[in-house]
Amino acid sequence: MANQLITIQRVQSDSLVSNALTDFYSVSYCMKNGFASHSLMENLLPIGGLLPLNTQKAGIMISRGKGRHIERIANYFVLIVVREGVLYIEEEGKEFEVRAGHSLLLWPGRRHCGTRNFGHDLQYFWLHFTLSSEAQEQTTLLVPQHTQLTRPDFVTELFRRFLDDQDREHLQPLGAALYAWMILMEVSDTRSPPDSRGAAALAGRASTFISTHFHEKISASDVASAVGYNAQYLGRVFQLTYRQSLAEAIRRTRINHAKSLLLHTDSNVSEIARQSGFEDIKYFQRVFKQLEGITPLRFRRLHARMTVNN
């Protein structure tokens, strides 16, 4: 098989994994802080369990345009999910170009290193984990080494919550394993994107227009006019290709630009909103929190102290 896979046993149902996070932390927090009353504890169901993962830590790498990925042989798996830009890296002489919305799994015991310097726009999440003995008993997940994610925004949200809990020291081993499990479930979802070259080319033209005009007052109709197609047809093609609407792509591109300005400039929030295509600062703050889960100022403070190593 050309694209190598790791196999992992599913020891809990998908719905339990998804729903367990909130309940797990609620029970743990009450018990840890000693204020769970007897009546409260009577209505709480203590649940424990094992997942076939031992999750070590996760982080985000935000490039400053210097250096490249270090050379090493790790004793754990390294999952990389690129948010922006392209990561150039090799494992045992096999080169990879990991683009935005793609993931790469690096194996323990194999030498890997960067092949090109980091670009100024590069951002990627990383996750270190090992497999427990239970993972070898039954195959239920097939995790490809290099793949395009079906739902990159959902994976971003999982990483964001993982890092937020990790940063606040609220992340316990089972919770970390649950996050890692859901991330790997998404990576293993290898449904093929639409393969129509004409549709992909049209969607690409729309995406290029958005990336070069996001700072202007544009709408989905403006994008359709610019590429010469009906807005409804273009919207369907764009949704099939990128799994988001034109309006969502415009907002996401603007917010990504705003995040870059928050990290790399000292401009105030009002100026950053204007440069990112938002005329109303309150609307900008609302959209930013909707997409990132935190306010622009908290994002700046959080990433100022966040570990950005590999």
Backbone bond lengths (Angstrom), bond angles and torsions (degrees), N, CA, C in turn:
res aa  C-N    CA-C-N  psi(-1)  N-CA   C-N-CA  omega(-1)  CA-C   N-CA-C  phi
1 M - - - 1.471 - - 1.523 109.40 -
2 A 1.345 117.02 127.56 1.458 120.52 -172.02 1.519 111.43 -67.47
3 N 1.303 116.39 -44.07 1.459 120.11 -177.59 1.521 108.57 -98.38
4 Q 1.310 117.57 111.01 1.455 121.94 -172.68 1.518 111.24 -67.52
5 L 1.331 114.80 149.27 1.452 121.37 -177.06 1.515 109.63 -126.42
6 I 1.331 116.08 149.73 1.457 119.43 163.72 1.516 106.96 -109.61
7 T 1.310 116.73 150.76 1.452 121.85 -178.82 1.507 108.93 -114.98
8 I 1.326 115.52 138.05 1.458 121.40 -176.92 1.517 108.64 -135.72
9 Q 1.318 116.14 140.48 1.456 121.30 179.60 1.514 110.21 -80.78
10 R 1.340 116.63 136.71 1.464 121.54 172.95 1.525 107.58 -88.88
11 V 1.333 116.38 115.96 1.468 118.73 -177.52 1.523 112.27 -109.08
12 Q 1.336 117.59 -4.18 1.446 120.52 173.28 1.514 107.62 -139.42
13 S 1.334 118.31 154.62 1.459 120.50 -179.53 1.510 110.37 -71.28
14 D 1.346 115.93 158.36 1.455 120.46 -178.94 1.525 111.59 -59.42
15 S 1.330 116.65 -42.75 1.451 119.19 -177.52 1.512 111.44 -65.79
16 L 1.332 117.25 -37.98 1.457 119.55 177.70 1.516 110.89 -64.32
17 V 1.342 116.30 -41.81 1.457 119.50 178.82 1.510 110.68 -59.93
18 S 1.337 116.73 -44.83 1.456 120.74 -176.52 1.511 111.76 -66.81
19 N 1.352 116.22 -39.89 1.462 119.69 -174.32 1.517 113.22 -87.77
20 A 1.339 117.19 -14.81 1.461 119.48 -172.25 1.510 113.31 -74.12
21 L 1.328 117.83 -25.05 1.464 119.69 -171.39 1.520 112.60 -60.44
22 T 1.347 116.17 -50.32 1.465 118.93 -177.49 1.516 111.15 -64.24
23 D 1.351 116.92 -47.76 1.459 120.03 -179.07 1.517 111.74 -63.55
24 F 1.316 117.21 -39.39 1.466 121.44 -178.39 1.517 110.84 -60.06
25 Y 1.338 115.72 -47.43 1.456 118.47 -177.91 1.523 112.25 -72.65
26 S 1.337 117.95 -31.82 1.460 120.00 177.55 1.520 110.74 -64.07
27 V 1.332 117.23 -47.39 1.460 120.86 178.98 1.515 110.48 -63.45
28 S 1.324 116.79 -46.75 1.460 120.73 -176.54 1.511 111.41 -62.20
29 Y 1.353 116.35 -41.87 1.456 119.69 -176.87 1.518 111.05 -65.93
30 C 1.348 116.42 -43.08 1.465 119.68 179.02 1.521 111.34 -61.87
31 M 1.323 116.95 -45.91 1.458 120.27 -178.19 1.517 111.35 -68.17
32 K 1.324 116.66 -38.62 1.460 120.64 -178.44 1.515 111.77 -64.18
33 N 1.353 116.43 -37.51 1.456 120.00 -174.91 1.520 113.22 -94.82
34 G 1.320 116.92 -0.23 1.458 120.04 168.87 1.506 115.85 72.23
35 F 1.354 118.72 21.51 1.456 117.22 -179.86 1.531 111.41 -117.67
36 A 1.321 116.92 19.41 1.457 119.90 174.88 1.535 108.04 -81.11
37 S 1.325 117.34 114.51 1.450 121.40 -178.78 1.523 110.28 -71.41
38 H 1.346 114.79 167.22 1.461 118.93 179.93 1.520 110.66 -62.07
39 S 1.346 116.82 -41.91 1.456 119.76 -179.51 1.519 111.14 -65.89
40 L 1.331 116.10 -36.38 1.460 119.32 178.17 1.515 110.12 -65.68
41 M 1.327 117.16 -44.07 1.451 120.59 -177.39 1.531 111.15 -65.95
42 E 1.338 117.00 -28.04 1.453 119.21 177.51 1.515 111.33 -63.91
43 N 1.339 117.77 -26.54 1.457 122.12 -177.29 1.523 113.02 -100.93
44 L 1.336 116.93 9.33 1.454 120.58 178.66 1.523 109.74 -109.54
45 L 1.280 116.07 134.64 1.455 121.24 179.01 1.516 108.93 -100.52
46 P 1.322 118.98 107.84 1.467 120.45 178.15 1.528 110.34 -72.65
47 I 1.313 116.11 125.86 1.458 121.37 -178.51 1.519 109.03 -126.75
48 G 1.290 116.21 130.54 1.448 121.58 173.51 1.516 108.56 -122.72
49 G 1.282 116.48 -178.57 1.451 118.72 178.77 1.507 111.51 164.15
50 L 1.321 114.32 176.34 1.450 120.75 -179.59 1.514 109.61 -125.00
51 L 1.291 115.75 141.88 1.456 122.13 169.92 1.527 107.44 -115.80
52 P 1.321 117.31 152.90 1.469 119.48 -175.30 1.523 113.36 -77.79
53 L 1.325 116.77 25.61 1.458 121.66 -178.55 1.512 110.41 -127.52
54 N 1.303 116.40 141.86 1.453 122.53 167.57 1.527 106.48 -114.69
55 T 1.310 115.28 103.95 1.461 120.32 -174.93 1.518 109.63 -89.73
56 Q 1.313 116.85 126.21 1.463 121.12 -177.61 1.521 111.63 -89.52
57 K 1.312 117.57 -61.85 1.455 120.54 178.84 1.512 109.24 -166.12
58 A 1.338 114.93 168.79 1.460 121.27 177.77 1.514 108.30 -140.33
59 G 1.313 116.82 167.06 1.459 120.49 179.61 1.508 110.52 -167.99
60 I 1.311 114.97 -177.52 1.453 121.49 176.08 1.517 108.23 -129.77
61 M 1.307 116.69 135.28 1.457 122.37 176.86 1.524 107.57 -104.13
62 I 1.313 116.39 119.94 1.461 122.72 178.35 1.520 107.30 -115.47
63 S 1.315 116.30 112.16 1.462 121.48 -172.23 1.517 112.15 -70.02
64 R 1.317 115.10 142.79 1.459 121.85 169.71 1.528 110.22 -105.51
65 G 1.353 115.80 11.68 1.456 120.04 179.22 1.514 113.96 80.38
66 K 1.341 117.03 18.25 1.458 120.89 -179.00 1.523 109.84 -130.94
67 G 1.337 115.64 147.00 1.455 121.34 173.74 1.516 112.73 75.60
68 R 1.332 115.31 -176.21 1.455 123.34 178.04 1.520 108.27 -146.65
69 H 1.328 116.75 172.55 1.466 120.46 -179.13 1.531 109.62 -61.06
70 I 1.327 115.50 137.95 1.454 120.87 -176.48 1.525 111.24 -67.17
71 E 1.326 116.42 158.05 1.451 122.04 174.54 1.526 108.63 -93.39
72 R 1.324 116.49 130.71 1.463 119.48 -178.89 1.523 110.20 -165.29
73 I 1.336 114.30 167.16 1.462 122.52 168.74 1.523 105.60 -122.59
74 A 1.310 117.23 106.88 1.460 121.67 -175.88 1.525 109.86 -87.33
75 N 1.327 116.10 158.41 1.467 121.02 175.43 1.526 110.83 -104.32
76 Y 1.332 116.12 25.23 1.457 123.12 179.71 1.527 108.29 -148.30
77 F 1.335 116.33 162.11 1.455 121.20 173.25 1.533 109.24 -73.35
78 V 1.320 116.05 144.32 1.464 122.12 174.93 1.525 107.47 -122.43
79 L 1.324 115.97 114.66 1.463 120.45 174.98 1.521 108.10 -98.89
80 I 1.327 116.54 128.42 1.459 122.69 179.00 1.519 108.26 -118.05
81 V 1.323 116.87 130.63 1.468 122.56 175.82 1.523 107.50 -125.20
82 V 1.311 116.97 115.46 1.469 121.52 -176.01 1.524 109.58 -85.74
83 R 1.326 115.88 127.81 1.467 122.04 176.33 1.512 111.27 -90.47
84 E 1.338 116.74 -45.54 1.459 121.57 -177.96 1.518 108.68 -141.25
85 G 1.341 115.44 151.06 1.444 120.61 177.06 1.521 112.70 78.97
86 V 1.327 115.78 -161.78 1.470 122.28 -179.17 1.525 108.71 -134.83
87 L 1.325 116.38 132.55 1.462 122.25 175.08 1.524 108.51 -103.23
88 Y 1.340 116.28 124.98 1.459 121.97 177.82 1.527 108.17 -104.35
89 I 1.329 115.83 118.56 1.457 120.68 -172.72 1.524 109.29 -151.08
90 E 1.323 116.55 155.52 1.459 120.38 176.94 1.523 109.91 -131.73
91 E 1.329 114.83 153.91 1.462 122.30 174.61 1.527 107.51 -130.41
92 E 1.321 115.89 117.61 1.464 121.79 -179.62 1.533 111.20 50.72
93 G 1.339 116.05 42.39 1.453 121.16 176.06 1.519 115.24 86.72
94 K 1.333 119.01 -10.00 1.464 121.91 177.94 1.524 109.13 -90.60
95 E 1.328 116.49 120.75 1.459 121.31 -174.88 1.526 111.58 -89.94
96 F 1.339 114.57 145.17 1.463 121.69 178.21 1.528 109.40 -131.11
97 E 1.319 115.73 140.92 1.465 122.74 167.54 1.525 106.08 -111.09
98 V 1.314 116.24 105.36 1.462 121.07 -175.24 1.525 107.86 -99.19
99 R 1.318 116.20 107.48 1.456 121.81 -174.61 1.519 111.11 -94.81
100 A 1.324 115.85 171.14 1.460 121.18 -179.86 1.529 109.87 -57.31
101 G 1.337 115.67 133.47 1.453 120.28 -178.66 1.513 113.75 85.32
102 H 1.338 117.48 6.97 1.455 122.25 178.54 1.529 109.82 -116.39
103 S 1.329 115.32 159.66 1.468 121.14 178.04 1.515 109.72 -126.19
104 L 1.333 114.79 157.52 1.462 122.09 176.45 1.519 108.48 -138.84
105 L 1.329 115.81 133.74 1.463 121.56 177.44 1.521 108.87 -109.83
106 L 1.344 115.88 117.88 1.466 121.79 177.46 1.525 108.70 -99.60
107 W 1.331 116.12 135.25 1.460 121.58 -171.79 1.524 111.93 -93.23
108 P 1.332 116.15 147.87 1.471 119.49 175.28 1.523 110.79 -65.69
109 G 1.326 114.97 147.44 1.449 120.13 178.06 1.512 114.76 81.15
110 R 1.326 117.96 2.48 1.460 121.48 178.67 1.531 109.45 -116.85
111 R 1.312 115.72 136.61 1.470 119.67 179.80 1.524 110.01 -72.91
112 H 1.335 116.06 132.18 1.458 120.20 173.20 1.518 109.73 -135.38
113 C 1.311 115.78 152.79 1.460 121.14 -179.19 1.526 109.46 -162.73
114 G 1.333 115.93 160.13 1.451 120.66 176.73 1.521 110.85 -73.57
115 T 1.334 116.36 148.75 1.466 121.08 178.61 1.523 111.90 -109.66
116 R 1.329 117.22 -14.78 1.462 121.26 175.30 1.522 109.17 -140.68
117 N 1.314 116.20 159.58 1.460 120.51 177.07 1.527 110.55 -67.14
118 F 1.322 115.78 152.93 1.456 121.29 177.93 1.525 110.40 -63.43
119 G 1.333 116.32 139.01 1.455 120.84 172.03 1.518 110.61 -79.68
120 H 1.326 116.48 160.99 1.469 120.45 -178.53 1.531 112.12 -65.42
121 D 1.328 117.03 -25.33 1.460 120.28 -175.80 1.521 113.38 -98.12
122 L 1.337 117.94 6.43 1.461 120.22 -174.08 1.526 111.86 -75.47
123 Q 1.338 115.17 130.34 1.460 122.71 171.24 1.524 107.79 -140.22
124 Y 1.329 116.23 132.95 1.460 117.79 174.70 1.525 110.90 -148.99
125 F 1.329 114.53 148.86 1.455 122.02 172.47 1.519 108.99 -88.51
126 W 1.341 116.47 151.67 1.457 120.70 174.51 1.525 109.38 -137.13
127 L 1.326 114.08 149.42 1.463 121.68 -178.98 1.518 108.50 -139.84
128 H 1.340 116.49 129.20 1.460 122.34 177.14 1.533 108.56 -106.12
129 F 1.330 116.79 130.28 1.461 118.99 178.68 1.527 109.54 -154.36
130 T 1.322 115.10 161.03 1.459 122.61 172.62 1.522 108.18 -125.98
131 L 1.317 116.85 167.41 1.460 122.26 178.82 1.522 109.83 -102.60
132 S 1.326 115.29 139.45 1.467 119.81 175.39 1.521 109.04 -87.77
133 S 1.308 116.27 173.49 1.462 120.31 -177.49 1.522 112.08 -63.51
134 E 1.359 117.12 -28.85 1.463 119.71 -179.44 1.522 111.98 -63.86
135 A 1.354 117.27 -23.55 1.457 120.74 -176.56 1.514 112.56 -67.53
136 Q 1.327 117.23 -18.70 1.460 120.12 -176.16 1.528 112.97 -90.27
137 E 1.323 118.07 -6.03 1.458 120.23 -171.95 1.525 113.12 -80.60
138 Q 1.329 117.61 -32.33 1.457 120.01 -175.23 1.519 109.49 -153.41
139 T 1.303 117.49 139.23 1.459 122.23 -178.79 1.522 110.64 -95.08
140 T 1.316 118.06 120.38 1.459 120.63 175.49 1.517 112.68 -134.49
141 L 1.304 119.11 -18.60 1.464 122.45 172.98 1.522 108.60 -119.78
142 L 1.312 116.44 134.38 1.452 121.93 172.93 1.521 107.06 -114.18
143 V 1.306 116.28 107.89 1.461 121.62 -174.01 1.527 109.03 -100.01
144 P 1.323 118.59 111.33 1.469 120.41 -178.93 1.521 111.14 -71.88
145 Q 1.321 115.23 156.12 1.458 118.49 -179.42 1.523 112.05 -72.19
146 H 1.326 117.35 -41.91 1.471 121.31 -177.46 1.516 107.82 -138.13
147 T 1.325 117.57 121.79 1.457 119.70 -175.40 1.519 111.24 -154.24
148 Q 1.318 115.01 162.19 1.464 121.81 171.93 1.516 108.16 -91.21
149 L 1.324 117.04 131.72 1.453 121.45 -177.84 1.525 110.35 -76.28
150 T 1.331 115.09 140.88 1.459 119.84 176.79 1.521 111.14 -74.97
151 R 1.347 116.80 -37.53 1.478 121.15 -179.24 1.530 109.76 -129.95
152 P 1.322 118.56 74.44 1.467 120.09 -176.71 1.527 113.58 -62.00
153 D 1.326 117.35 -34.09 1.469 119.38 179.79 1.525 111.17 -65.91
154 F 1.339 117.09 -35.95 1.456 120.31 178.56 1.525 110.53 -68.03
155 V 1.329 116.86 -39.61 1.464 120.71 177.05 1.526 110.06 -63.65
156 T 1.329 116.86 -40.40 1.463 120.74 176.50 1.520 110.80 -58.72
157 E 1.332 117.09 -42.78 1.462 120.88 179.66 1.529 111.20 -64.41
158 L 1.331 117.58 -39.82 1.459 120.18 177.89 1.524 110.99 -63.40
159 F 1.330 116.94 -44.49 1.461 120.04 177.43 1.533 111.03 -63.43
160 R 1.340 116.17 -40.91 1.465 118.53 -178.62 1.524 111.05 -61.28
161 R 1.328 116.97 -42.69 1.460 120.34 179.31 1.529 111.13 -68.62
162 F 1.333 116.08 -39.60 1.476 120.73 176.25 1.524 109.48 -56.71
163 L 1.340 117.27 -50.43 1.457 121.11 -176.01 1.521 112.12 -68.32
164 D 1.328 116.26 -34.95 1.460 119.35 179.17 1.525 110.36 -65.32
165 D 1.344 117.05 -45.89 1.467 120.36 177.55 1.529 110.77 -65.80
166 Q 1.317 116.98 -39.17 1.463 120.89 178.33 1.520 110.88 -63.76
167 D 1.330 116.89 -41.26 1.458 121.30 -178.77 1.527 111.61 -66.67
168 R 1.332 116.08 -34.64 1.473 120.39 -179.64 1.524 111.93 -88.62
169 E 1.348 116.79 4.16 1.465 122.79 178.80 1.525 112.06 59.89
170 H 1.347 116.24 33.78 1.463 121.87 176.68 1.528 111.52 -101.96
171 L 1.321 116.87 2.06 1.454 120.44 -172.96 1.524 110.59 -92.35
172 Q 1.328 116.23 117.81 1.448 122.04 177.43 1.532 109.15 -100.77
173 P 1.341 118.21 164.62 1.479 120.17 -173.78 1.522 114.64 -53.87
174 L 1.342 117.53 -44.64 1.458 119.00 -178.76 1.522 110.39 -66.48
175 G 1.330 117.50 -40.39 1.458 120.32 178.27 1.517 112.04 -62.56
176 A 1.332 116.28 -41.66 1.463 120.28 177.85 1.522 110.55 -62.82
177 A 1.337 116.64 -40.76 1.461 120.27 179.28 1.528 111.26 -66.27
178 L 1.334 116.97 -35.66 1.468 120.54 177.66 1.523 110.99 -64.21
179 Y 1.322 116.75 -45.95 1.460 119.72 176.85 1.528 110.49 -59.26
180 A 1.332 116.03 -47.97 1.465 120.12 -178.08 1.525 110.65 -61.87
181 W 1.325 116.53 -39.33 1.461 120.43 179.74 1.522 111.11 -61.55
182 M 1.339 116.80 -45.27 1.466 119.87 -179.31 1.523 111.32 -66.43
183 I 1.337 116.81 -36.86 1.467 120.05 177.07 1.527 110.22 -63.27
184 L 1.328 116.79 -44.49 1.464 120.53 180.00 1.527 111.81 -68.29
185 M 1.325 117.35 -31.36 1.464 120.06 173.57 1.520 110.48 -60.60
186 E 1.335 116.65 -42.00 1.462 120.39 179.03 1.524 111.12 -66.56
187 V 1.330 116.86 -40.45 1.465 120.35 179.10 1.527 110.21 -64.61
188 S 1.319 117.35 -34.36 1.465 120.76 -178.12 1.522 112.63 -77.81
189 D 1.339 117.33 -11.15 1.467 121.36 178.03 1.525 108.21 -79.27
190 T 1.308 116.72 98.09 1.468 120.99 -172.20 1.525 112.30 -108.32
191 R 1.327 117.25 35.14 1.460 118.71 174.71 1.523 109.29 -59.44
192 S 1.293 116.21 132.70 1.462 121.06 -174.80 1.520 110.82 -71.98
193 P 1.337 117.10 137.89 1.451 120.20 173.64 1.523 109.65 -71.53
194 P 1.320 118.00 165.35 1.462 120.61 178.95 1.524 110.69 -54.29
195 D 1.348 116.06 139.06 1.447 119.36 -174.86 1.528 113.10 -108.53
196 S 1.315 117.68 12.90 1.450 120.70 177.90 1.521 109.33 -73.70
197 R 1.341 115.68 115.34 1.461 119.16 -177.33 1.529 111.76 -64.81
198 G 1.324 116.04 -38.73 1.461 118.43 -179.95 1.513 112.33 -64.35
199 A 1.337 115.77 -44.11 1.458 119.98 179.30 1.520 111.04 -65.21
200 A 1.345 116.35 -42.17 1.463 119.95 179.96 1.529 110.78 -63.88
201 A 1.337 116.65 -39.00 1.463 120.10 179.48 1.526 111.07 -65.79
202 L 1.331 116.06 -40.56 1.466 120.27 178.91 1.527 110.40 -64.97
203 A 1.335 115.72 -45.88 1.466 119.06 178.50 1.520 110.66 -62.20
204 G 1.333 116.45 -37.06 1.459 120.31 177.57 1.518 112.60 -62.96
205 R 1.330 116.88 -39.04 1.465 120.39 177.08 1.523 110.62 -63.36
206 A 1.330 116.05 -41.09 1.464 119.81 177.87 1.524 110.93 -64.50
207 S 1.340 115.94 -41.93 1.458 120.06 179.07 1.521 111.47 -63.01
208 T 1.326 116.57 -40.26 1.465 120.40 178.20 1.523 111.31 -63.69
209 F 1.325 116.47 -41.27 1.473 119.68 178.42 1.527 110.31 -61.92
210 I 1.328 116.38 -43.18 1.465 120.03 179.27 1.518 110.94 -62.26
211 S 1.328 117.03 -43.55 1.469 120.63 -176.57 1.523 112.86 -67.64
212 T 1.340 117.36 -20.77 1.471 120.04 -179.21 1.521 113.28 -105.04
213 H 1.350 117.62 -7.82 1.464 120.41 -177.79 1.524 112.95 -129.48
214 F 1.347 117.67 9.98 1.464 120.27 -175.51 1.521 112.95 -59.60
215 H 1.346 116.59 -28.72 1.458 120.26 -177.44 1.524 112.50 -76.57
216 E 1.334 116.52 -8.05 1.453 121.28 178.24 1.530 109.47 -93.45
217 K 1.320 115.96 173.08 1.460 120.87 179.60 1.527 108.26 -84.92
218 I 1.339 116.56 85.15 1.460 121.32 -177.24 1.524 110.44 -119.26
219 S 1.334 114.87 155.62 1.459 122.34 176.58 1.517 108.46 -130.02
220 A 1.326 116.19 178.28 1.455 120.33 177.20 1.520 111.38 -59.84
221 S 1.325 117.31 -37.37 1.467 120.97 177.97 1.520 111.78 -63.94
222 D 1.333 116.80 -37.38 1.465 120.56 178.07 1.528 110.66 -64.77
223 V 1.329 116.64 -39.80 1.465 120.49 178.60 1.528 109.73 -63.53
224 A 1.348 116.84 -44.08 1.463 120.94 179.66 1.524 111.32 -62.22
225 S 1.316 116.77 -41.93 1.467 120.40 178.60 1.519 111.02 -63.78
226 A 1.329 116.27 -37.73 1.464 120.43 -177.09 1.531 111.80 -66.36
227 V 1.333 117.48 -33.83 1.466 119.97 -179.20 1.518 112.32 -97.63
228 G 1.363 116.60 -3.76 1.456 120.71 173.11 1.514 116.05 79.84
229 Y 1.357 117.11 31.19 1.457 120.06 179.40 1.517 110.42 -130.15
230 N 1.335 114.60 159.44 1.456 121.23 175.51 1.528 110.11 -60.46
231 A 1.332 116.75 138.03 1.467 120.82 -174.70 1.523 112.09 -62.62
232 Q 1.342 117.93 -39.14 1.462 119.77 -178.71 1.523 111.10 -68.35
233 Y 1.335 116.60 -42.36 1.465 119.75 178.98 1.527 110.72 -64.41
234 L 1.334 116.13 -47.12 1.460 119.63 179.62 1.523 110.34 -60.43
235 G 1.327 116.68 -39.64 1.453 120.11 179.63 1.525 112.24 -60.90
236 R 1.343 116.97 -40.92 1.471 120.21 178.89 1.528 110.75 -66.34
237 V 1.338 116.16 -43.99 1.463 120.11 -179.72 1.523 110.60 -63.78
238 F 1.320 116.26 -43.55 1.469 120.91 -179.15 1.521 110.21 -63.89
239 Q 1.326 117.64 -41.88 1.465 121.99 179.72 1.525 110.94 -63.07
240 L 1.334 117.56 -42.14 1.459 121.06 179.14 1.520 112.12 -66.57
241 T 1.324 116.19 -34.96 1.461 120.17 -175.95 1.521 112.18 -81.14
242 Y 1.338 116.94 -45.38 1.474 120.67 -173.09 1.529 113.54 -109.84
243 R 1.342 116.46 -3.20 1.464 121.48 179.62 1.524 112.49 57.85
244 Q 1.302 115.42 36.64 1.459 122.14 171.80 1.516 108.08 -157.07
245 S 1.332 116.07 156.98 1.456 119.80 -179.94 1.524 110.37 -79.15
246 L 1.329 115.57 167.77 1.463 119.86 176.91 1.525 110.64 -61.77
247 A 1.325 116.29 -42.10 1.471 119.82 -179.93 1.527 110.54 -62.86
248 E 1.339 116.76 -41.37 1.465 120.33 177.61 1.522 111.06 -63.59
249 A 1.339 116.47 -38.63 1.469 119.91 179.90 1.521 110.94 -65.80
250 I 1.324 116.60 -38.82 1.470 119.88 178.07 1.526 109.99 -63.65
251 R 1.330 116.42 -47.13 1.473 119.83 -179.84 1.526 110.95 -62.95
252 R 1.344 116.74 -44.08 1.456 119.74 -178.36 1.517 111.52 -64.56
253 T 1.328 118.00 -41.10 1.462 121.23 178.80 1.523 110.39 -63.35
254 R 1.312 116.79 -42.00 1.468 120.22 178.30 1.524 111.54 -63.73
255 I 1.328 116.15 -43.41 1.461 119.94 -179.17 1.531 110.70 -67.54
256 N 1.325 117.76 -38.48 1.467 120.17 177.30 1.524 110.91 -61.92
257 H 1.333 116.43 -39.81 1.467 119.65 177.45 1.530 109.83 -66.04
258 A 1.321 116.30 -41.13 1.460 120.12 178.76 1.523 111.23 -61.87
259 K 1.330 117.40 -39.51 1.462 120.41 178.64 1.524 110.77 -63.54
260 S 1.313 116.47 -40.03 1.463 119.54 178.02 1.532 110.98 -62.57
261 L 1.318 116.77 -40.97 1.467 120.21 178.66 1.534 110.89 -67.71
262 L 1.317 116.87 -37.81 1.462 120.34 177.70 1.517 111.62 -61.99
263 L 1.335 116.43 -35.73 1.461 120.97 -177.20 1.518 113.07 -83.41
264 H 1.327 117.26 -32.78 1.464 120.19 -168.64 1.528 114.28 -112.35
265 T 1.337 118.04 -1.98 1.460 119.80 178.25 1.522 109.62 -132.39
266 D 1.317 115.50 169.05 1.469 121.75 175.18 1.522 111.76 -102.81
267 S 1.329 117.49 12.74 1.463 121.50 -179.16 1.526 110.93 -61.32
268 N 1.330 116.57 147.86 1.456 119.30 178.17 1.528 110.04 -78.04
269 V 1.324 115.83 170.29 1.458 121.14 -172.97 1.521 111.47 -63.94
270 S 1.314 117.33 -38.06 1.471 120.11 179.75 1.519 111.53 -61.74
271 E 1.328 117.24 -44.43 1.453 121.36 -179.62 1.528 110.58 -67.69
272 I 1.334 116.56 -39.09 1.463 120.11 178.99 1.528 110.53 -65.36
273 A 1.319 116.79 -40.45 1.471 120.30 177.17 1.520 110.63 -59.48
274 R 1.328 116.79 -45.01 1.467 120.75 -178.65 1.523 110.73 -64.60
275 Q 1.325 117.76 -44.40 1.459 121.03 -178.81 1.527 112.51 -68.54
276 S 1.315 116.35 -18.23 1.463 120.41 -178.73 1.528 112.66 -97.35
277 G 1.327 117.05 4.24 1.459 119.84 175.29 1.512 115.51 98.08
278 F 1.340 117.20 10.39 1.462 120.95 178.63 1.527 109.60 -103.93
279 E 1.316 116.27 125.99 1.468 120.03 178.21 1.523 111.82 -86.76
280 D 1.328 116.14 -26.07 1.474 121.96 -177.02 1.527 108.64 -110.86
281 I 1.337 118.14 116.31 1.458 121.38 -177.13 1.523 111.66 -64.89
282 K 1.338 117.58 -34.24 1.460 119.61 179.52 1.525 110.69 -66.83
283 Y 1.326 115.99 -39.61 1.464 119.38 176.99 1.523 110.08 -65.94
284 F 1.322 116.75 -40.14 1.466 120.81 176.85 1.523 110.83 -58.62
285 Q 1.334 117.21 -47.26 1.460 120.30 -179.24 1.527 111.41 -63.91
286 R 1.338 116.30 -36.96 1.463 120.10 179.45 1.528 111.33 -66.95
287 V 1.334 116.87 -45.15 1.466 120.59 179.00 1.523 110.47 -65.67
288 F 1.335 117.23 -41.20 1.461 121.43 179.91 1.525 110.51 -59.53
289 K 1.322 116.89 -46.92 1.465 119.89 -179.22 1.523 111.08 -68.01
290 Q 1.333 116.94 -34.84 1.456 120.54 178.32 1.522 111.29 -62.68
291 L 1.334 117.30 -41.19 1.456 121.11 -176.63 1.522 113.25 -85.61
292 E 1.330 117.92 -34.35 1.465 121.24 -174.47 1.520 114.01 -105.46
293 G 1.335 116.84 -14.75 1.454 119.76 178.85 1.511 115.08 83.79
294 I 1.330 118.21 -5.22 1.460 123.19 179.12 1.526 108.96 -141.52
295 T 1.331 116.54 165.84 1.453 120.77 179.14 1.528 110.53 -76.57
296 P 1.330 117.69 162.26 1.468 119.84 178.07 1.523 113.49 -57.09
297 L 1.336 117.78 -42.85 1.466 119.89 -178.91 1.523 111.48 -67.14
298 R 1.328 117.15 -38.84 1.472 118.80 177.89 1.518 110.74 -67.96
299 F 1.321 116.74 -35.99 1.468 120.27 175.75 1.522 109.85 -59.63
300 R 1.317 117.38 -44.47 1.476 120.99 179.86 1.517 110.39 -62.54
301 R 1.336 117.40 -45.25 1.465 120.38 -179.02 1.527 111.00 -67.45
302 L 1.325 117.23 -41.63 1.462 121.52 -177.82 1.516 111.05 -62.20
303 H 1.327 116.42 -47.38 1.464 119.31 -177.21 1.513 112.55 -77.15
304 A 1.313 116.75 -16.84 1.471 118.72 175.58 1.516 110.81 -68.63
305 R 1.356 116.63 -29.35 1.468 119.88 -178.00 1.521 112.89 -108.35
306 M 1.348 116.82 -1.69 1.456 119.76 -177.47 1.517 111.05 -75.63
307 T 1.310 116.19 141.14 1.454 121.14 176.53 1.518 109.61 -64.43
308 V 1.318 117.10 130.30 1.458 120.19 -177.46 1.529 110.41 -121.76
309 N 1.313 116.04 28.59 1.467 118.65 176.91 1.517 109.39 -88.51
310 N 1.311 116.01 -171.38 1.457 120.33 -177.35 1.516 111.88 -97.23
